[in-house]
C-alpha cells in the first residue's frame, strides 16, 4: 500500500475483503462511557477516549493493546490493557470476543491516586466502512477496582 493511499484511507486491491480476513495489523481511536460500580470515589458515568492497536496471530485471532483515559466529577481514570481477541465473521459484520489484563490508575473524588491490576472480558462488532476504514463498537466488563463496564465506539484502520 502506498503512502498516499494510507493517508486518504483508500483501499488497495487487498483491502476490499468485508470480513477482514486479509488484515495483518490495525490501529484506531475510540471514545465512550465508563459505567463504574463499587469503585470508591468514582460514582458517576465518566467519558473516556483512547487509542488501540492490534496484530493478527491466527486466522481468526488478534492480540491488541491500548489505553482509555478520561476524567469527570473530580475523578480521573486511565486504563492500559492487553487482550487476545477472536473474530467471528457473519456476512459483512465481524463479531468480536476478547479477554485480557488491565492496569488501572485512578483517582477518586477526594481520594489518593491508586494503581490496580485487573482483568476484563468483552465483545463487540466491527464493519468495513470503505477501504481500510472500519467502524468498531465494544462493551468491556472490567474487574478491580470494583467492577465497571466501558461502552465505546470508534474508527479502526485495518491494513493487509
TORMIDREN-130537 format. One record per atom (N, C-alpha, C): atom name; residue number from 0; z negated, y, x negated; residue in one letter. Coordinates in nm, 2 decimals. Each point is the difference from the previous one (the first is absolute). Example, Ala and Ser with C-alpha at 12.3 -4.5 7.8 and 13.67 -1.06 7.14 Angstrom:
<sites>
["N",0,[-0.78,-0.57,-1.32],"A"]
["CA",0,[0.00,0.12,0.09],"A"]
["C",0,[0.00,0.12,-0.09],"A"]
["N",1,[0.07,0.11,0.04],"S"]
["CA",1,[0.00,0.11,-0.09],"S"]
["C",1,[-0.08,0.11,0.08],"S"]
</sites>
This chain:
<sites>
["N",0,[0.00,-0.12,-0.09],"X"]
["CA",0,[0.00,0.12,0.09],"X"]
["C",0,[0.00,0.12,-0.09],"X"]
["N",1,[0.08,0.10,0.03],"X"]
["CA",1,[0.01,0.12,-0.08],"X"]
["C",1,[-0.11,0.09,0.03],"X"]
["N",2,[-0.02,0.10,-0.09],"X"]
["CA",2,[-0.10,0.10,0.01],"X"]
["C",2,[0.02,0.08,0.13],"X"]
["N",3,[0.12,0.04,0.03],"X"]
["CA",3,[0.03,0.09,0.11],"X"]
["C",3,[-0.02,-0.08,0.14],"X"]
["N",4,[0.03,-0.13,0.00],"X"]
["CA",4,[-0.02,-0.07,0.13],"X"]
["C",4,[-0.15,-0.02,0.02],"X"]
["N",5,[-0.08,-0.01,-0.11],"X"]
["CA",5,[-0.15,-0.01,0.02],"X"]
["C",5,[-0.05,0.13,0.06],"X"]
["N",6,[0.04,0.11,-0.06],"X"]
["CA",6,[-0.05,0.13,0.04],"X"]
["C",6,[0.03,0.03,0.15],"X"]
["N",7,[0.11,-0.04,0.04],"X"]
["CA",7,[0.04,0.03,0.14],"X"]
["C",7,[-0.02,-0.12,0.09],"X"]
["N",8,[-0.07,-0.10,-0.04],"X"]
["CA",8,[-0.03,-0.12,0.07],"X"]
["C",8,[0.12,-0.07,0.06],"X"]
["N",9,[0.11,0.00,-0.07],"X"]
["CA",9,[0.12,-0.06,0.05],"X"]
["C",9,[0.00,-0.15,-0.05],"X"]
["N",10,[0.05,-0.08,0.09],"X"]
["CA",10,[-0.01,-0.14,-0.03],"X"]
["C",10,[0.11,-0.04,-0.10],"X"]
["N",11,[-0.04,-0.09,-0.09],"X"]
["CA",11,[0.11,-0.07,-0.08],"X"]
["C",11,[0.04,-0.11,0.09],"X"]
["N",12,[0.10,-0.08,-0.04],"X"]
["CA",12,[0.05,-0.11,0.08],"X"]
["C",12,[-0.11,-0.10,0.02],"X"]
["N",13,[-0.09,-0.01,-0.09],"X"]
["CA",13,[-0.11,-0.10,0.00],"X"]
["C",13,[-0.11,0.04,0.09],"X"]
["N",14,[-0.01,0.12,0.04],"X"]
["CA",14,[-0.12,0.05,0.08],"X"]
["C",14,[0.02,-0.01,0.15],"X"]
["N",15,[0.11,-0.06,0.05],"X"]
["CA",15,[0.02,0.01,0.14],"X"]
["C",15,[-0.06,-0.12,0.08],"X"]
["N",16,[-0.07,-0.09,-0.06],"X"]
["CA",16,[-0.07,-0.11,0.07],"X"]
["C",16,[-0.11,0.05,0.08],"X"]
["N",17,[0.01,-0.01,0.14],"X"]
["CA",17,[-0.11,0.05,0.09],"X"]
["C",17,[-0.13,-0.07,-0.01],"X"]
["N",18,[0.00,-0.12,-0.06],"X"]
["CA",18,[-0.13,-0.07,-0.02],"X"]
["C",18,[-0.06,0.02,-0.13],"X"]
["N",19,[0.07,0.07,-0.09],"X"]
["CA",19,[-0.06,0.03,-0.13],"X"]
["C",19,[-0.01,-0.11,-0.10],"X"]
["N",20,[0.07,-0.11,0.03],"X"]
["CA",20,[-0.01,-0.12,-0.09],"X"]
["C",20,[0.05,0.03,-0.14],"X"]
["N",21,[0.07,0.10,-0.02],"X"]
["CA",21,[0.06,0.03,-0.13],"X"]
["C",21,[-0.09,0.11,-0.08],"X"]
["N",22,[-0.11,0.04,0.06],"X"]
["CA",22,[-0.08,0.11,-0.06],"X"]
["C",22,[-0.08,-0.06,-0.12],"X"]
["N",23,[-0.01,0.06,-0.11],"X"]
["CA",23,[-0.08,-0.04,-0.12],"X"]
["C",23,[-0.12,0.08,-0.01],"X"]
["N",24,[0.01,0.13,0.02],"X"]
["CA",24,[-0.12,0.09,-0.01],"X"]
["C",24,[0.01,0.11,0.10],"X"]
["N",25,[-0.11,0.07,0.03],"X"]
["CA",25,[-0.01,0.10,0.10],"X"]
["C",25,[-0.11,0.10,-0.03],"X"]
["N",26,[0.01,0.12,0.06],"X"]
["CA",26,[-0.11,0.10,-0.01],"X"]
["C",26,[0.01,0.09,0.12],"X"]
["N",27,[-0.11,0.06,0.04],"X"]
["CA",27,[0.01,0.08,0.12],"X"]
["C",27,[-0.13,0.09,0.02],"X"]
["N",28,[0.01,0.08,0.10],"X"]
["CA",28,[-0.11,0.09,0.04],"X"]
["C",28,[-0.05,-0.04,0.14],"X"]
["N",29,[-0.13,0.02,0.02],"X"]
["CA",29,[-0.05,-0.03,0.13],"X"]
["C",29,[-0.11,0.10,0.04],"X"]
["N",30,[-0.02,0.01,0.13],"X"]
["CA",30,[-0.10,0.08,0.06],"X"]
["C",30,[-0.05,-0.06,0.13],"X"]
["N",31,[-0.13,0.02,0.02],"X"]
["CA",31,[-0.06,-0.06,0.12],"X"]
["C",31,[-0.15,0.04,0.02],"X"]
["N",32,[-0.06,-0.08,0.08],"X"]
["CA",32,[-0.14,0.02,0.04],"X"]
["C",32,[-0.09,-0.11,-0.04],"X"]
["N",33,[-0.12,0.03,-0.06],"X"]
["CA",33,[-0.10,-0.10,-0.03],"X"]
["C",33,[-0.10,0.01,0.11],"X"]
["N",34,[-0.03,-0.12,0.06],"X"]
["CA",34,[-0.10,-0.01,0.11],"X"]
["C",34,[-0.12,-0.07,-0.06],"X"]
["N",35,[-0.11,0.07,-0.03],"X"]
["CA",35,[-0.11,-0.06,-0.07],"X"]
["C",35,[-0.10,-0.06,0.10],"X"]
["N",36,[-0.08,-0.10,-0.05],"X"]
["CA",36,[-0.10,-0.06,0.08],"X"]
["C",36,[-0.12,-0.04,-0.09],"X"]
["N",37,[-0.12,0.05,0.03],"X"]
["CA",37,[-0.12,-0.03,-0.08],"X"]
["C",37,[0.01,0.04,-0.14],"X"]
["N",38,[0.07,0.11,-0.03],"X"]
["CA",38,[0.01,0.06,-0.13],"X"]
["C",38,[-0.09,0.12,-0.01],"X"]
["N",39,[-0.11,0.00,-0.07],"X"]
["CA",39,[-0.09,0.11,-0.01],"X"]
["C",39,[0.06,0.13,-0.04],"X"]
["N",40,[-0.01,0.11,0.09],"X"]
["CA",40,[0.05,0.13,-0.03],"X"]
["C",40,[0.15,0.01,0.03],"X"]
["N",41,[0.06,-0.10,0.05],"X"]
["CA",41,[0.14,0.00,0.04],"X"]
["C",41,[0.01,-0.05,0.14],"X"]
["N",42,[0.00,0.09,0.10],"X"]
["CA",42,[-0.01,-0.05,0.14],"X"]
["C",42,[0.13,0.04,0.08],"X"]
["N",43,[0.08,0.09,-0.05],"X"]
["CA",43,[0.11,0.06,0.08],"X"]
["C",43,[0.13,-0.06,-0.06],"X"]
["N",44,[0.10,-0.01,0.09],"X"]
["CA",44,[0.14,-0.04,-0.05],"X"]
["C",44,[0.04,0.10,-0.11],"X"]
["N",45,[0.05,-0.05,-0.11],"X"]
["CA",45,[0.04,0.08,-0.11],"X"]
["C",45,[0.15,-0.02,-0.03],"X"]
["N",46,[0.07,0.10,-0.02],"X"]
["CA",46,[0.14,-0.01,-0.04],"X"]
["C",46,[0.02,-0.03,-0.15],"X"]
["N",47,[0.08,-0.10,-0.03],"X"]
["CA",47,[0.03,-0.04,-0.14],"X"]
["C",47,[0.15,0.01,-0.03],"X"]
["N",48,[0.03,0.01,-0.12],"X"]
["CA",48,[0.14,-0.01,-0.05],"X"]
["C",48,[0.01,-0.07,-0.13],"X"]
["N",49,[0.11,-0.05,-0.04],"X"]
["CA",49,[0.01,-0.06,-0.13],"X"]
["C",49,[0.13,-0.05,-0.04],"X"]
["N",50,[0.00,-0.08,-0.10],"X"]
["CA",50,[0.12,-0.06,-0.07],"X"]
["C",50,[-0.02,-0.15,-0.02],"X"]
["N",51,[0.11,-0.07,0.01],"X"]
["CA",51,[-0.01,-0.15,-0.03],"X"]
["C",51,[0.13,-0.04,-0.06],"X"]
["N",52,[-0.01,-0.11,-0.08],"X"]
["CA",52,[0.11,-0.06,-0.06],"X"]
["C",52,[-0.01,-0.15,0.00],"X"]
["N",53,[0.11,-0.07,-0.01],"X"]
["CA",53,[0.00,-0.15,0.01],"X"]
["C",53,[0.11,-0.06,-0.09],"X"]
["N",54,[-0.02,-0.13,-0.03],"X"]
["CA",54,[0.09,-0.08,-0.08],"X"]
["C",54,[0.01,-0.14,0.06],"X"]
["N",55,[0.13,-0.05,0.02],"X"]
["CA",55,[0.02,-0.13,0.06],"X"]
["C",55,[-0.05,-0.11,-0.11],"X"]
["N",56,[-0.08,-0.09,0.05],"X"]
["CA",56,[-0.04,-0.12,-0.08],"X"]
["C",56,[0.05,-0.13,0.05],"X"]
["N",57,[0.05,0.00,0.12],"X"]
["CA",57,[0.05,-0.13,0.06],"X"]
["C",57,[0.10,0.04,0.11],"X"]
["N",58,[0.07,-0.10,0.06],"X"]
["CA",58,[0.10,0.03,0.10],"X"]
["C",58,[-0.05,0.09,0.11],"X"]
["N",59,[-0.12,-0.03,0.05],"X"]
["CA",59,[-0.06,0.09,0.11],"X"]
["C",59,[-0.13,0.06,-0.04],"X"]
["N",60,[-0.02,0.01,-0.14],"X"]
["CA",60,[-0.13,0.05,-0.04],"X"]
["C",60,[0.01,0.12,-0.10],"X"]
["N",61,[-0.09,0.10,0.02],"X"]
["CA",61,[-0.01,0.11,-0.09],"X"]
["C",61,[-0.15,0.02,-0.05],"X"]
["N",62,[-0.01,0.06,-0.11],"X"]
["CA",62,[-0.13,0.06,-0.04],"X"]
["C",62,[0.02,0.15,0.02],"X"]
["N",63,[-0.11,0.07,0.04],"X"]
["CA",63,[0.01,0.14,0.02],"X"]
["C",63,[-0.13,0.06,-0.03],"X"]
["N",64,[0.00,0.13,-0.04],"X"]
["CA",64,[-0.12,0.07,-0.02],"X"]
["C",64,[0.02,0.15,0.04],"X"]
["N",65,[-0.11,0.07,0.02],"X"]
["CA",65,[0.02,0.14,0.04],"X"]
["C",65,[-0.13,0.07,0.01],"X"]
["N",66,[0.00,0.12,0.05],"X"]
["CA",66,[-0.11,0.08,0.02],"X"]
["C",66,[0.01,0.07,0.14],"X"]
["N",67,[-0.11,0.02,0.07],"X"]
["CA",67,[-0.01,0.08,0.12],"X"]
["C",67,[-0.12,0.09,-0.01],"X"]
["N",68,[0.02,0.12,0.02],"X"]
["CA",68,[-0.11,0.10,-0.02],"X"]
["C",68,[0.00,0.11,0.10],"X"]
["N",69,[-0.12,0.05,0.03],"X"]
["CA",69,[-0.01,0.11,0.10],"X"]
["C",69,[-0.14,0.05,0.01],"X"]
["N",70,[-0.02,0.11,0.08],"X"]
["CA",70,[-0.13,0.05,0.03],"X"]
["C",70,[0.00,0.07,0.13],"X"]
["N",71,[-0.12,0.01,0.06],"X"]
["CA",71,[-0.02,0.07,0.12],"X"]
["C",71,[-0.14,-0.01,0.05],"X"]
["N",72,[-0.05,0.10,0.07],"X"]
["CA",72,[-0.14,0.00,0.06],"X"]
["C",72,[-0.10,-0.02,-0.11],"X"]
["N",73,[0.02,0.06,-0.12],"X"]
["CA",73,[-0.10,-0.01,-0.10],"X"]
["C",73,[0.00,-0.13,-0.08],"X"]
["N",74,[0.09,-0.09,0.02],"X"]
["CA",74,[0.01,-0.13,-0.07],"X"]
["C",74,[0.13,-0.01,-0.07],"X"]
["N",75,[0.01,-0.08,-0.11],"X"]
["CA",75,[0.12,-0.02,-0.07],"X"]
["C",75,[0.01,-0.15,-0.03],"X"]
["N",76,[0.13,-0.05,0.00],"X"]
["CA",76,[0.02,-0.15,-0.01],"X"]
["C",76,[0.12,-0.02,-0.09],"X"]
["N",77,[-0.01,-0.09,-0.10],"X"]
["CA",77,[0.11,-0.04,-0.09],"X"]
["C",77,[0.00,-0.15,-0.01],"X"]
["N",78,[0.11,-0.06,0.03],"X"]
["CA",78,[0.01,-0.15,0.00],"X"]
["C",78,[0.12,-0.04,-0.09],"X"]
["N",79,[-0.04,-0.07,-0.11],"X"]
["CA",79,[0.10,-0.06,-0.09],"X"]
["C",79,[0.01,-0.15,0.04],"X"]
["N",80,[0.12,-0.05,0.02],"X"]
["CA",80,[0.01,-0.14,0.04],"X"]
["C",80,[0.11,-0.07,-0.06],"X"]
["N",81,[-0.01,-0.14,0.00],"X"]
["CA",81,[0.10,-0.09,-0.05],"X"]
["C",81,[0.01,-0.11,0.11],"X"]
["N",82,[0.12,-0.04,0.03],"X"]
["CA",82,[0.02,-0.10,0.11],"X"]
["C",82,[0.11,-0.10,-0.04],"X"]
["N",83,[-0.01,-0.11,0.06],"X"]
["CA",83,[0.11,-0.10,0.00],"X"]
["C",83,[0.05,0.00,0.15],"X"]
["N",84,[0.14,0.01,0.01],"X"]
["CA",84,[0.05,0.02,0.14],"X"]
["C",84,[0.11,-0.10,0.02],"X"]
["N",85,[0.01,-0.05,0.12],"X"]
["CA",85,[0.10,-0.09,0.05],"X"]
["C",85,[0.09,0.08,0.10],"X"]
["N",86,[0.13,-0.01,-0.01],"X"]
["CA",86,[0.09,0.06,0.09],"X"]
["C",86,[0.05,-0.11,0.10],"X"]
["N",87,[0.02,0.04,0.13],"X"]
["CA",87,[0.05,-0.10,0.10],"X"]
["C",87,[0.11,0.07,0.07],"X"]
["N",88,[0.13,-0.02,-0.04],"X"]
["CA",88,[0.11,0.06,0.06],"X"]
["C",88,[0.03,-0.05,0.14],"X"]
["N",89,[0.02,0.09,0.10],"X"]
["CA",89,[0.03,-0.04,0.13],"X"]
["C",89,[0.11,0.10,0.04],"X"]
["N",90,[0.13,-0.05,0.00],"X"]
["CA",90,[0.12,0.08,0.03],"X"]
["C",90,[0.00,0.11,-0.10],"X"]
["N",91,[-0.01,0.13,0.05],"X"]
["CA",91,[0.01,0.11,-0.09],"X"]
["C",91,[-0.14,0.07,-0.03],"X"]
["N",92,[-0.11,-0.06,0.05],"X"]
["CA",92,[-0.13,0.05,-0.03],"X"]
["C",92,[-0.07,-0.10,-0.09],"X"]
["N",93,[-0.08,0.04,-0.09],"X"]
["CA",93,[-0.07,-0.09,-0.09],"X"]
["C",93,[-0.15,0.02,0.02],"X"]
["N",94,[-0.06,-0.11,0.04],"X"]
["CA",94,[-0.15,0.00,0.02],"X"]
["C",94,[-0.07,-0.02,-0.13],"X"]
["N",95,[-0.12,0.05,-0.02],"X"]
["CA",95,[-0.07,0.00,-0.12],"X"]
["C",95,[-0.14,-0.06,0.03],"X"]
["N",96,[-0.05,-0.08,-0.09],"X"]
["CA",96,[-0.14,-0.05,0.00],"X"]
["C",96,[-0.05,0.01,-0.15],"X"]
["N",97,[-0.12,0.06,-0.02],"X"]
["CA",97,[-0.04,0.02,-0.14],"X"]
["C",97,[-0.15,-0.01,-0.01],"X"]
["N",98,[-0.05,-0.03,-0.12],"X"]
["CA",98,[-0.14,-0.01,-0.03],"X"]
["C",98,[-0.02,0.05,-0.14],"X"]
["N",99,[-0.12,0.06,-0.03],"X"]
["CA",99,[-0.02,0.04,-0.14],"X"]
["C",99,[-0.14,0.06,-0.02],"X"]
["N",100,[-0.01,0.07,-0.12],"X"]
["CA",100,[-0.13,0.06,-0.04],"X"]
["C",100,[0.01,0.15,0.00],"X"]
["N",101,[-0.12,0.06,0.01],"X"]
["CA",101,[-0.01,0.14,0.01],"X"]
["C",101,[-0.11,0.06,-0.09],"X"]
["N",102,[0.03,0.12,-0.05],"X"]
["CA",102,[-0.11,0.08,-0.07],"X"]
["C",102,[0.00,0.13,0.08],"X"]
["N",103,[-0.12,0.02,0.06],"X"]
["CA",103,[-0.01,0.12,0.09],"X"]
["C",103,[-0.11,0.09,-0.06],"X"]
["N",104,[0.05,0.13,-0.02],"X"]
["CA",104,[-0.09,0.10,-0.05],"X"]
["C",104,[-0.02,0.10,0.11],"X"]
["N",105,[-0.12,0.01,0.06],"X"]
["CA",105,[-0.01,0.09,0.11],"X"]
["C",105,[-0.13,0.08,-0.01],"X"]
["N",106,[0.00,0.12,0.07],"X"]
["CA",106,[-0.12,0.08,0.01],"X"]
["C",106,[-0.01,0.03,0.15],"X"]
["N",107,[-0.11,-0.05,0.06],"X"]
["CA",107,[-0.03,0.03,0.13],"X"]
["C",107,[-0.06,0.14,0.02],"X"]
["N",108,[0.01,0.05,0.12],"X"]
["CA",108,[-0.06,0.14,0.02],"X"]
["C",108,[-0.15,0.00,-0.03],"X"]
["N",109,[-0.03,0.09,-0.10],"X"]
["CA",109,[-0.14,0.01,-0.04],"X"]
["C",109,[-0.05,-0.11,-0.09],"X"]
["N",110,[0.09,-0.08,-0.06],"X"]
["CA",110,[-0.04,-0.11,-0.08],"X"]
["C",110,[0.07,0.00,-0.13],"X"]
["N",111,[-0.05,-0.08,-0.10],"X"]
["CA",111,[0.05,-0.01,-0.13],"X"]
["C",111,[0.13,-0.08,0.00],"X"]
["N",112,[0.09,0.03,-0.10],"X"]
["CA",112,[0.12,-0.08,-0.02],"X"]
["C",112,[-0.04,-0.14,-0.04],"X"]
["N",113,[0.07,-0.10,0.05],"X"]
["CA",113,[-0.02,-0.14,-0.03],"X"]
["C",113,[0.13,-0.08,-0.02],"X"]
["N",114,[-0.01,-0.10,-0.08],"X"]
["CA",114,[0.12,-0.09,-0.02],"X"]
["C",114,[-0.03,-0.14,0.05],"X"]
["N",115,[0.08,-0.05,0.08],"X"]
["CA",115,[-0.01,-0.13,0.06],"X"]
["C",115,[0.12,-0.09,-0.03],"X"]
["N",116,[-0.03,-0.13,-0.01],"X"]
["CA",116,[0.11,-0.10,-0.01],"X"]
["C",116,[0.01,-0.06,0.14],"X"]
["N",117,[0.11,-0.04,0.04],"X"]
["CA",117,[0.02,-0.07,0.13],"X"]
["C",117,[0.13,-0.07,0.01],"X"]
["N",118,[0.03,-0.04,0.12],"X"]
["CA",118,[0.12,-0.07,0.03],"X"]
["C",118,[0.07,0.04,0.13],"X"]
["N",119,[0.12,-0.04,0.02],"X"]
["CA",119,[0.07,0.03,0.12],"X"]
["C",119,[0.10,-0.10,0.04],"X"]
["N",120,[0.03,0.00,0.13],"X"]
["CA",120,[0.11,-0.08,0.06],"X"]
["C",120,[0.07,0.10,0.09],"X"]
["N",121,[0.13,-0.03,0.02],"X"]
["CA",121,[0.08,0.09,0.09],"X"]
["C",121,[0.13,-0.06,0.04],"X"]
["N",122,[0.07,0.08,0.07],"X"]
["CA",122,[0.13,-0.04,0.05],"X"]
["C",122,[0.08,0.13,0.03],"X"]
["N",123,[0.13,-0.02,0.02],"X"]
["CA",123,[0.08,0.11,0.04],"X"]
["C",123,[0.15,-0.03,0.02],"X"]
["N",124,[0.08,0.10,0.01],"X"]
["CA",124,[0.14,-0.02,0.02],"X"]
["C",124,[0.08,0.10,-0.09],"X"]
["N",125,[0.12,-0.04,-0.04],"X"]
["CA",125,[0.09,0.10,-0.06],"X"]
["C",125,[0.14,-0.03,0.05],"X"]
["N",126,[0.08,0.11,0.00],"X"]
["CA",126,[0.14,-0.01,0.04],"X"]
["C",126,[0.08,0.10,-0.08],"X"]
["N",127,[0.12,-0.05,-0.03],"X"]
["CA",127,[0.09,0.08,-0.08],"X"]
["C",127,[0.06,0.12,0.08],"X"]
["N",128,[-0.02,0.12,-0.05],"X"]
["CA",128,[0.06,0.12,0.06],"X"]
["C",128,[0.14,0.02,-0.04],"X"]
["N",129,[0.03,-0.03,-0.12],"X"]
["CA",129,[0.13,0.02,-0.06],"X"]
["C",129,[0.00,-0.01,-0.15],"X"]
["N",130,[0.09,-0.08,-0.06],"X"]
["CA",130,[0.01,-0.01,-0.14],"X"]
["C",130,[-0.13,-0.06,-0.05],"X"]
["N",131,[-0.06,0.07,-0.10],"X"]
["CA",131,[-0.13,-0.05,-0.06],"X"]
["C",131,[-0.12,0.06,0.07],"X"]
["N",132,[0.01,0.07,0.10],"X"]
["CA",132,[-0.11,0.07,0.07],"X"]
["C",132,[-0.05,-0.09,0.12],"X"]
["N",133,[-0.13,-0.03,0.00],"X"]
["CA",133,[-0.06,-0.08,0.10],"X"]
["C",133,[-0.12,0.07,0.07],"X"]
["N",134,[-0.02,-0.02,0.13],"X"]
["CA",134,[-0.12,0.04,0.07],"X"]
["C",134,[-0.10,-0.11,-0.01],"X"]
["N",135,[-0.13,0.03,-0.03],"X"]
["CA",135,[-0.11,-0.10,0.00],"X"]
["C",135,[-0.12,0.05,0.07],"X"]
["N",136,[-0.06,-0.09,0.07],"X"]
["CA",136,[-0.13,0.03,0.07],"X"]
["C",136,[-0.09,-0.12,-0.02],"X"]
["N",137,[-0.13,0.03,-0.04],"X"]
["CA",137,[-0.10,-0.10,-0.03],"X"]
["C",137,[-0.13,0.03,0.08],"X"]
["N",138,[-0.08,-0.11,0.01],"X"]
["CA",138,[-0.13,0.00,0.05],"X"]
["C",138,[-0.08,-0.08,-0.10],"X"]
["N",139,[-0.10,0.06,-0.07],"X"]
["CA",139,[-0.07,-0.07,-0.10],"X"]
["C",139,[-0.15,0.01,0.03],"X"]
["N",140,[-0.06,-0.12,0.01],"X"]
["CA",140,[-0.15,-0.01,0.02],"X"]
["C",140,[-0.07,-0.02,-0.13],"X"]
["N",141,[-0.09,0.09,-0.03],"X"]
["CA",141,[-0.07,-0.01,-0.13],"X"]
["C",141,[-0.15,-0.02,0.02],"X"]
["N",142,[-0.06,-0.08,-0.09],"X"]
["CA",142,[-0.14,-0.03,0.00],"X"]
["C",142,[-0.06,0.05,-0.13],"X"]
["N",143,[-0.12,0.08,0.02],"X"]
["CA",143,[-0.08,0.05,-0.11],"X"]
["C",143,[0.05,0.13,-0.05],"X"]
["N",144,[-0.06,0.11,0.02],"X"]
["CA",144,[-0.13,0.02,0.07],"X"]
["C",144,[0.03,-0.01,0.15],"X"]
["N",145,[-0.09,-0.06,0.07],"X"]
["CA",145,[0.01,-0.02,0.15],"X"]
["C",145,[0.14,-0.07,0.03],"X"]
["N",146,[0.06,0.04,0.10],"X"]
["CA",146,[0.14,-0.05,0.03],"X"]
["C",146,[0.08,0.12,0.04],"X"]
["N",147,[0.13,-0.01,-0.02],"X"]
["CA",147,[0.09,0.11,0.04],"X"]
["C",147,[0.14,-0.06,0.04],"X"]
["N",148,[0.07,0.08,0.07],"X"]
["CA",148,[0.14,-0.03,0.04],"X"]
["C",148,[0.08,0.12,-0.04],"X"]
["N",149,[0.11,-0.03,-0.08],"X"]
["CA",149,[0.09,0.11,-0.04],"X"]
["C",149,[0.13,-0.03,0.07],"X"]
["N",150,[0.05,0.09,0.08],"X"]
["CA",150,[0.13,-0.01,0.07],"X"]
["C",150,[0.09,0.11,-0.06],"X"]
["N",151,[0.11,-0.05,-0.06],"X"]
["CA",151,[0.09,0.10,-0.07],"X"]
["C",151,[0.15,-0.02,0.04],"X"]
["N",152,[0.07,0.10,-0.03],"X"]
["CA",152,[0.15,0.00,0.01],"X"]
["C",152,[0.05,0.06,-0.13],"X"]
["N",153,[0.12,-0.04,-0.04],"X"]
["CA",153,[0.06,0.06,-0.12],"X"]
["C",153,[0.14,-0.04,-0.02],"X"]
["N",154,[0.05,0.05,-0.11],"X"]
["CA",154,[0.14,-0.03,-0.04],"X"]
["C",154,[0.00,-0.07,-0.13],"X"]
["N",155,[0.08,-0.11,-0.01],"X"]
["CA",155,[0.01,-0.08,-0.12],"X"]
["C",155,[0.14,0.01,-0.06],"X"]
["N",156,[0.01,0.00,-0.13],"X"]
["CA",156,[0.13,0.00,-0.07],"X"]
["C",156,[0.00,-0.14,-0.06],"X"]
["N",157,[0.09,-0.09,0.05],"X"]
["CA",157,[0.01,-0.14,-0.05],"X"]
["C",157,[0.13,-0.02,-0.08],"X"]
["N",158,[-0.02,-0.04,-0.12],"X"]
["CA",158,[0.11,-0.01,-0.10],"X"]
["C",158,[0.04,-0.15,-0.03],"X"]
["N",159,[0.13,-0.03,0.00],"X"]
["CA",159,[0.04,-0.14,-0.04],"X"]
["C",159,[-0.03,-0.02,-0.15],"X"]
</sites>
